[in-house]
Amino acid sequence: MKLNLNIQPLNSWLNVKNEPLIISGPCSAETEEQLLSTAHLLAATGKVSVLRAGIWKPRTRPGEFEGIGSIGLEWLNKAKEQTGLPTAVEVATAKHVEEALAAGVDILWVGARSTANPFTVQEIADALKGVDIPVLVKNPVNPDLSLWVGALERINNAGITKLGAIHRGFSSFEKSSFRNEPMWELAIQLKTLCPGLPIINDPSHICGNRELIPYIAQKALDLDMQGLMIESHIDPSVAWTDAKQQVTPAALAELAERFSLRKPESKNEEFTDKLADLRKQIDKIDDLMIQKLGERMAIVEKIGQYKRDNNVTILQVNRWDEIMQKRSAFAKALNLDLNFTERFLELVHGESIRKQTEIMNAGKAEKGIAAEAHTEVKA
């Protein structure tokens, strides 16, 4: 199924002077001097296409710096006049939209917390009706593709055709090196649903620290994302918010120089023919995998019937441990990633449990019908 969005291509509404597209600026506009100085340094790199800054900052807990407020829009305007960079800000209410539009902001984005709340998104969408302005929608805090899609649809239904998404990672209970887990598969699913939708990666919020930004940024570009939103501050060590994930303009320029840019397609006939041949091989293997999974599930059904008839539980932990140990060792010998192997086995095992549960419940239902029929005959 494809996502039916009425959107314009990125290059028709944003003049990208450099590749890749980089949206950059401080996490928060703190002072006029801080914002203007950062903007001038970013413009001087020749790598930045859009200046961003947080004006209203929804924080997790009260008492933290929650943005300089509307006066920051005046500073952004001054920065645009002096550098020529178009500007972008986050909006979380209809009032934010009205003030940003009145101030001449060029691009708006909807934050992760807002995307998670359809009421908030609809309020923003209503405020955007009749307006022709680019809007970017960040993924929701939690890994919920439907919420992300729903927010994009609401904004698009308001008449916004200059529409894009921002992949900033997802909250997770698991501890890892990242502030927000990338969960690339969700961004890939969105891209599959709507191939024409521009997706911008936000490595700053995924990483939570500047050291990991190069890795995530390059991976995003390798996955054919249309650009990057990277937070930059003239002196990150004294930043009022998210100091660890911001880079200096000079560091950003150095980072951009090291990016490897790859094209989604090649016109080289030899490459195209070789790729087509390799894909045919993959298709054959995929067909074989599906066939073998079907055969496996047929045996699973027989096992479920046998367990039911002999009054044995579905889940047998020792057998599951044995499968995990043996299959993981075999996968390791084949140089398969351990996490991938475990996730795959858990998925197959979960489907096996589901099938056996159906068989167990069907058996109970059949016994119940038979008992009722026997009672009626006796009566």
GUNU-430223 format. One record per residue (C-alpha): residue number from 1; chain; z, x, y; residue in one letter. Coordinates in steps of 0.05 Angstrom, whole numbers. Example, Ala and Ser with C-alpha at 12.3 -4.5 7.8 and 13.67 -1.06 7.14 Angstrom:
2
[r 1 'A' [156 246 -90] 'a'];
[r 2 'A' [143 273 -21] 's'];
***
This chain:
379
[r 1 'A' [0 0 0] 'm'];
[r 2 'A' [-18 25 69] 'k'];
[r 3 'A' [21 14 133] 'l'];
[r 4 'A' [-21 -28 181] 'n'];
[r 5 'A' [-6 2 249] 'l'];
[r 6 'A' [-52 -2 309] 'n'];
[r 7 'A' [-46 69 336] 'i'];
[r 8 'A' [-87 119 374] 'q'];
[r 9 'A' [-98 191 350] 'p'];
[r 10 'A' [-50 242 379] 'l'];
[r 11 'A' [-104 281 416] 'n'];
[r 12 'A' [-126 218 453] 's'];
[r 13 'A' [-59 209 488] 'w'];
[r 14 'A' [-29 279 491] 'l'];
[r 15 'A' [-66 339 519] 'n'];
[r 16 'A' [-43 394 471] 'v'];
[r 17 'A' [-61 459 505] 'k'];
[r 18 'A' [-35 502 448] 'n'];
[r 19 'A' [-29 496 373] 'e'];
[r 20 'A' [17 476 344] 'p'];
[r 21 'A' [42 423 392] 'l'];
[r 22 'A' [112 444 415] 'i'];
[r 23 'A' [160 398 451] 'i'];
[r 24 'A' [218 438 477] 's'];
[r 25 'A' [276 438 526] 'g'];
[r 26 'A' [351 435 527] 'p'];
[r 27 'A' [390 389 481] 'c'];
[r 28 'A' [424 362 544] 's'];
[r 29 'A' [406 366 617] 'a'];
[r 30 'A' [470 397 644] 'e'];
[r 31 'A' [456 418 715] 't'];
[r 32 'A' [394 419 759] 'e'];
[r 33 'A' [393 495 758] 'e'];
[r 34 'A' [399 499 682] 'q'];
[r 35 'A' [343 449 671] 'l'];
[r 36 'A' [295 478 722] 'l'];
[r 37 'A' [307 550 700] 's'];
[r 38 'A' [296 532 627] 't'];
[r 39 'A' [233 492 644] 'a'];
[r 40 'A' [202 550 684] 'h'];
[r 41 'A' [215 599 627] 'l'];
[r 42 'A' [186 551 576] 'l'];
[r 43 'A' [124 539 617] 'a'];
[r 44 'A' [115 614 626] 'a'];
[r 45 'A' [111 624 550] 't'];
[r 46 'A' [46 586 549] 'g'];
[r 47 'A' [68 556 482] 'k'];
[r 48 'A' [101 491 504] 'v'];
[r 49 'A' [62 427 516] 's'];
[r 50 'A' [120 379 533] 'v'];
[r 51 'A' [188 388 566] 'l'];
[r 52 'A' [245 350 533] 'r'];
[r 53 'A' [317 340 555] 'a'];
[r 54 'A' [374 295 534] 'g'];
[r 55 'A' [395 250 592] 'i'];
[r 56 'A' [438 200 554] 'w'];
[r 57 'A' [473 231 495] 'k'];
[r 58 'A' [503 185 442] 'p'];
[r 59 'A' [558 227 410] 'r'];
[r 60 'A' [594 214 345] 't'];
[r 61 'A' [662 212 378] 'r'];
[r 62 'A' [684 192 448] 'p'];
[r 63 'A' [709 245 496] 'g'];
[r 64 'A' [651 292 484] 'e'];
[r 65 'A' [596 304 536] 'f'];
[r 66 'A' [552 242 533] 'e'];
[r 67 'A' [497 263 580] 'g'];
[r 68 'A' [490 273 655] 'i'];
[r 69 'A' [459 204 664] 'g'];
[r 70 'A' [404 179 709] 's'];
[r 71 'A' [408 237 759] 'i'];
[r 72 'A' [379 281 704] 'g'];
[r 73 'A' [314 241 709] 'l'];
[r 74 'A' [307 267 781] 'e'];
[r 75 'A' [315 338 755] 'w'];
[r 76 'A' [262 326 702] 'l'];
[r 77 'A' [215 300 755] 'n'];
[r 78 'A' [225 362 796] 'k'];
[r 79 'A' [214 405 734] 'a'];
[r 80 'A' [148 369 721] 'k'];
[r 81 'A' [125 378 792] 'e'];
[r 82 'A' [141 453 791] 'q'];
[r 83 'A' [115 470 721] 't'];
[r 84 'A' [62 417 706] 'g'];
[r 85 'A' [95 401 640] 'l'];
[r 86 'A' [98 327 620] 'p'];
[r 87 'A' [168 303 604] 't'];
[r 88 'A' [202 267 546] 'a'];
[r 89 'A' [270 235 539] 'v'];
[r 90 'A' [309 194 488] 'e'];
[r 91 'A' [322 120 503] 'v'];
[r 92 'A' [374 78 468] 'a'];
[r 93 'A' [377 14 510] 't'];
[r 94 'A' [330 -30 551] 'a'];
[r 95 'A' [364 -1 614] 'k'];
[r 96 'A' [346 69 592] 'h'];
[r 97 'A' [274 48 583] 'v'];
[r 98 'A' [271 16 652] 'e'];
[r 99 'A' [302 77 686] 'e'];
[r 100 'A' [258 127 649] 'a'];
[r 101 'A' [195 87 666] 'l'];
[r 102 'A' [215 81 739] 'a'];
[r 103 'A' [226 156 741] 'a'];
[r 104 'A' [157 170 714] 'g'];
[r 105 'A' [177 200 647] 'v'];
[r 106 'A' [115 213 605] 'd'];
[r 107 'A' [140 204 534] 'i'];
[r 108 'A' [199 166 505] 'l'];
[r 109 'A' [232 175 438] 'w'];
[r 110 'A' [279 131 398] 'v'];
[r 111 'A' [337 169 367] 'g'];
[r 112 'A' [361 169 295] 'a'];
[r 113 'A' [423 126 310] 'r'];
[r 114 'A' [380 75 346] 's'];
[r 115 'A' [327 73 290] 't'];
[r 116 'A' [382 54 241] 'a'];
[r 117 'A' [397 -10 280] 'n'];
[r 118 'A' [340 -62 282] 'p'];
[r 119 'A' [375 -99 339] 'f'];
[r 120 'A' [373 -36 382] 't'];
[r 121 'A' [301 -22 364] 'v'];
[r 122 'A' [280 -93 381] 'q'];
[r 123 'A' [315 -88 448] 'e'];
[r 124 'A' [277 -25 464] 'i'];
[r 125 'A' [212 -56 439] 'a'];
[r 126 'A' [221 -117 484] 'd'];
[r 127 'A' [232 -72 544] 'a'];
[r 128 'A' [166 -36 527] 'l'];
[r 129 'A' [122 -97 525] 'k'];
[r 130 'A' [63 -91 573] 'g'];
[r 131 'A' [75 -16 581] 'v'];
[r 132 'A' [25 39 562] 'd'];
[r 133 'A' [67 99 544] 'i'];
[r 134 'A' [73 145 484] 'p'];
[r 135 'A' [134 130 441] 'v'];
[r 136 'A' [161 174 384] 'l'];
[r 137 'A' [209 145 332] 'v'];
[r 138 'A' [259 190 297] 'k'];
[r 139 'A' [277 176 225] 'n'];
[r 140 'A' [343 138 215] 'p'];
[r 141 'A' [407 177 202] 'v'];
[r 142 'A' [408 156 129] 'n'];
[r 143 'A' [349 165 81] 'p'];
[r 144 'A' [319 95 88] 'd'];
[r 145 'A' [243 94 93] 'l'];
[r 146 'A' [242 19 105] 's'];
[r 147 'A' [285 26 168] 'l'];
[r 148 'A' [239 80 194] 'w'];
[r 149 'A' [177 39 180] 'v'];
[r 150 'A' [209 -24 209] 'g'];
[r 151 'A' [225 12 275] 'a'];
[r 152 'A' [153 37 280] 'l'];
[r 153 'A' [127 -33 267] 'e'];
[r 154 'A' [173 -64 320] 'r'];
[r 155 'A' [150 -14 373] 'i'];
[r 156 'A' [77 -23 352] 'n'];
[r 157 'A' [84 -99 355] 'n'];
[r 158 'A' [107 -91 427] 'a'];
[r 159 'A' [37 -65 443] 'g'];
[r 160 'A' [52 10 439] 'i'];
[r 161 'A' [-9 44 408] 't'];
[r 162 'A' [8 115 429] 'k'];
[r 163 'A' [58 120 372] 'l'];
[r 164 'A' [86 177 331] 'g'];
[r 165 'A' [145 193 286] 'a'];
[r 166 'A' [196 249 289] 'i'];
[r 167 'A' [224 278 224] 'h'];
[r 168 'A' [294 304 239] 'r'];
[r 169 'A' [325 303 170] 'g'];
[r 170 'A' [377 257 139] 'f'];
[r 171 'A' [452 254 132] 's'];
[r 172 'A' [478 272 63] 's'];
[r 173 'A' [546 276 30] 'f'];
[r 174 'A' [524 339 -6] 'e'];
[r 175 'A' [542 405 28] 'k'];
[r 176 'A' [483 450 42] 's'];
[r 177 'A' [457 501 91] 's'];
[r 178 'A' [426 446 133] 'f'];
[r 179 'A' [458 401 185] 'r'];
[r 180 'A' [412 345 160] 'n'];
[r 181 'A' [376 348 93] 'e'];
[r 182 'A' [300 353 104] 'p'];
[r 183 'A' [284 306 46] 'm'];
[r 184 'A' [210 322 57] 'w'];
[r 185 'A' [190 270 6] 'e'];
[r 186 'A' [207 214 55] 'l'];
[r 187 'A' [164 243 110] 'a'];
[r 188 'A' [108 252 59] 'i'];
[r 189 'A' [115 180 38] 'q'];
[r 190 'A' [110 158 110] 'l'];
[r 191 'A' [48 201 119] 'k'];
[r 192 'A' [18 170 56] 't'];
[r 193 'A' [32 100 81] 'l'];
[r 194 'A' [-1 114 148] 'c'];
[r 195 'A' [-45 176 147] 'p'];
[r 196 'A' [-64 169 220] 'g'];
[r 197 'A' [8 169 245] 'l'];
[r 198 'A' [27 234 280] 'p'];
[r 199 'A' [91 263 253] 'i'];
[r 200 'A' [130 315 293] 'i'];
[r 201 'A' [182 357 258] 'n'];
[r 202 'A' [250 371 291] 'd'];
[r 203 'A' [275 435 258] 'p'];
[r 204 'A' [333 441 308] 's'];
[r 205 'A' [368 379 281] 'h'];
[r 206 'A' [350 393 209] 'i'];
[r 207 'A' [378 463 212] 'c'];
[r 208 'A' [437 457 258] 'g'];
[r 209 'A' [432 532 270] 'n'];
[r 210 'A' [376 574 300] 'r'];
[r 211 'A' [371 623 242] 'e'];
[r 212 'A' [339 572 195] 'l'];
[r 213 'A' [290 543 246] 'i'];
[r 214 'A' [231 591 230] 'p'];
[r 215 'A' [233 571 156] 'y'];
[r 216 'A' [235 495 168] 'i'];
[r 217 'A' [184 498 225] 'a'];
[r 218 'A' [133 536 182] 'q'];
[r 219 'A' [144 489 123] 'k'];
[r 220 'A' [131 429 169] 'a'];
[r 221 'A' [66 460 193] 'l'];
[r 222 'A' [46 475 121] 'd'];
[r 223 'A' [57 401 105] 'l'];
[r 224 'A' [6 384 160] 'd'];
[r 225 'A' [57 356 211] 'm'];
[r 226 'A' [26 351 280] 'q'];
[r 227 'A' [78 390 318] 'g'];
[r 228 'A' [150 412 329] 'l'];
[r 229 'A' [208 391 373] 'm'];
[r 230 'A' [251 452 383] 'i'];
[r 231 'A' [312 453 429] 'e'];
[r 232 'A' [314 510 480] 's'];
[r 233 'A' [367 531 531] 'h'];
[r 234 'A' [367 587 581] 'i'];
[r 235 'A' [433 610 551] 'd'];
[r 236 'A' [451 574 486] 'p'];
[r 237 'A' [519 608 482] 's'];
[r 238 'A' [544 565 540] 'v'];
[r 239 'A' [507 500 522] 'a'];
[r 240 'A' [549 437 530] 'w'];
[r 241 'A' [520 406 466] 't'];
[r 242 'A' [493 434 400] 'd'];
[r 243 'A' [497 506 422] 'a'];
[r 244 'A' [483 535 353] 'k'];
[r 245 'A' [416 501 343] 'q'];
[r 246 'A' [384 519 410] 'q'];
[r 247 'A' [341 580 423] 'v'];
[r 248 'A' [324 617 486] 't'];
[r 249 'A' [253 607 515] 'p'];
[r 250 'A' [238 680 497] 'a'];
[r 251 'A' [260 669 425] 'a'];
[r 252 'A' [217 606 422] 'l'];
[r 253 'A' [156 645 446] 'a'];
[r 254 'A' [168 698 393] 'e'];
[r 255 'A' [176 645 340] 'l'];
[r 256 'A' [111 610 360] 'a'];
[r 257 'A' [73 675 355] 'e'];
[r 258 'A' [93 682 282] 'r'];
[r 259 'A' [70 613 259] 'f'];
[r 260 'A' [15 611 207] 's'];
[r 261 'A' [-32 554 223] 'l'];
[r 262 'A' [-70 523 165] 'r'];
[r 263 'A' [-123 469 165] 'k'];
[r 264 'A' [-117 406 121] 'p'];
[r 265 'A' [-189 416 97] 'e'];
[r 266 'A' [-241 471 89] 's'];
[r 267 'A' [-317 466 96] 'k'];
[r 268 'A' [-327 526 50] 'n'];
[r 269 'A' [-366 499 -10] 'e'];
[r 270 'A' [-340 550 -59] 'e'];
[r 271 'A' [-268 532 -40] 'f'];
[r 272 'A' [-283 457 -44] 't'];
[r 273 'A' [-315 464 -113] 'd'];
[r 274 'A' [-258 506 -140] 'k'];
[r 275 'A' [-206 458 -112] 'l'];
[r 276 'A' [-242 399 -143] 'a'];
[r 277 'A' [-242 434 -211] 'd'];
[r 278 'A' [-168 450 -207] 'l'];
[r 279 'A' [-153 378 -187] 'r'];
[r 280 'A' [-191 353 -247] 'k'];
[r 281 'A' [-147 396 -291] 'q'];
[r 282 'A' [-85 367 -257] 'i'];
[r 283 'A' [-113 296 -268] 'd'];
[r 284 'A' [-120 309 -343] 'k'];
[r 285 'A' [-50 336 -347] 'i'];
[r 286 'A' [-22 278 -307] 'd'];
[r 287 'A' [-56 228 -353] 'd'];
[r 288 'A' [-27 264 -413] 'l'];
[r 289 'A' [43 264 -381] 'm'];
[r 290 'A' [39 189 -369] 'i'];
[r 291 'A' [15 178 -440] 'q'];
[r 292 'A' [72 219 -469] 'k'];
[r 293 'A' [123 183 -425] 'l'];
[r 294 'A' [96 117 -452] 'g'];
[r 295 'A' [104 143 -523] 'e'];
[r 296 'A' [175 166 -507] 'r'];
[r 297 'A' [194 98 -479] 'm'];
[r 298 'A' [167 64 -541] 'a'];
[r 299 'A' [215 106 -583] 'i'];
[r 300 'A' [270 91 -533] 'v'];
[r 301 'A' [259 16 -546] 'e'];
[r 302 'A' [266 27 -621] 'k'];
[r 303 'A' [330 66 -609] 'i'];
[r 304 'A' [356 9 -565] 'g'];
[r 305 'A' [342 -41 -620] 'q'];
[r 306 'A' [375 3 -672] 'y'];
[r 307 'A' [437 13 -629] 'k'];
[r 308 'A' [441 -62 -616] 'r'];
[r 309 'A' [435 -80 -690] 'd'];
[r 310 'A' [489 -29 -708] 'n'];
[r 311 'A' [535 -47 -649] 'n'];
[r 312 'A' [531 23 -617] 'v'];
[r 313 'A' [539 37 -542] 't'];
[r 314 'A' [478 53 -500] 'i'];
[r 315 'A' [506 115 -467] 'l'];
[r 316 'A' [526 173 -511] 'q'];
[r 317 'A' [550 230 -467] 'v'];
[r 318 'A' [545 285 -520] 'n'];
[r 319 'A' [472 270 -532] 'r'];
[r 320 'A' [457 270 -457] 'w'];
[r 321 'A' [492 338 -449] 'd'];
[r 322 'A' [451 365 -506] 'e'];
[r 323 'A' [386 342 -474] 'i'];
[r 324 'A' [404 372 -406] 'm'];
[r 325 'A' [423 439 -436] 'q'];
[r 326 'A' [363 447 -481] 'k'];
[r 327 'A' [310 420 -433] 'r'];
[r 328 'A' [338 459 -374] 's'];
[r 329 'A' [336 524 -415] 'a'];
[r 330 'A' [264 510 -436] 'f'];
[r 331 'A' [244 493 -364] 'a'];
[r 332 'A' [276 557 -339] 'k'];
[r 333 'A' [235 597 -389] 'a'];
[r 334 'A' [173 563 -359] 'l'];
[r 335 'A' [194 583 -288] 'n'];
[r 336 'A' [208 511 -268] 'l'];
[r 337 'A' [259 499 -213] 'd'];
[r 338 'A' [326 478 -243] 'l'];
[r 339 'A' [340 424 -190] 'n'];
[r 340 'A' [271 393 -201] 'f'];
[r 341 'A' [282 394 -277] 't'];
[r 342 'A' [350 361 -271] 'e'];
[r 343 'A' [324 307 -224] 'r'];
[r 344 'A' [265 293 -270] 'f'];
[r 345 'A' [309 288 -332] 'l'];
[r 346 'A' [358 243 -295] 'e'];
[r 347 'A' [301 197 -274] 'l'];
[r 348 'A' [274 192 -345] 'v'];
[r 349 'A' [344 182 -373] 'h'];
[r 350 'A' [358 128 -322] 'g'];
[r 351 'A' [295 90 -344] 'e'];
[r 352 'A' [315 98 -417] 's'];
[r 353 'A' [384 68 -401] 'i'];
[r 354 'A' [350 11 -364] 'r'];
[r 355 'A' [304 -5 -423] 'k'];
[r 356 'A' [360 -2 -474] 'q'];
[r 357 'A' [404 -47 -430] 't'];
[r 358 'A' [347 -99 -428] 'e'];
[r 359 'A' [343 -97 -504] 'i'];
[r 360 'A' [419 -104 -511] 'm'];
[r 361 'A' [421 -163 -463] 'n'];
[r 362 'A' [360 -195 -496] 'a'];
[r 363 'A' [396 -189 -563] 'g'];
[r 364 'A' [457 -224 -535] 'k'];
[r 365 'A' [415 -279 -505] 'a'];
[r 366 'A' [379 -290 -572] 'e'];
[r 367 'A' [446 -293 -609] 'k'];
[r 368 'A' [472 -343 -558] 'g'];
[r 369 'A' [411 -388 -567] 'i'];
[r 370 'A' [417 -383 -642] 'a'];
[r 371 'A' [491 -400 -639] 'a'];
[r 372 'A' [477 -461 -596] 'e'];
[r 373 'A' [422 -485 -643] 'a'];
[r 374 'A' [469 -476 -703] 'h'];
[r 375 'A' [523 -516 -668] 't'];
[r 376 'A' [474 -572 -652] 'e'];
[r 377 'A' [451 -575 -725] 'v'];
[r 378 'A' [523 -579 -749] 'k'];
[r 379 'A' [537 -634 -699] 'a'];
***
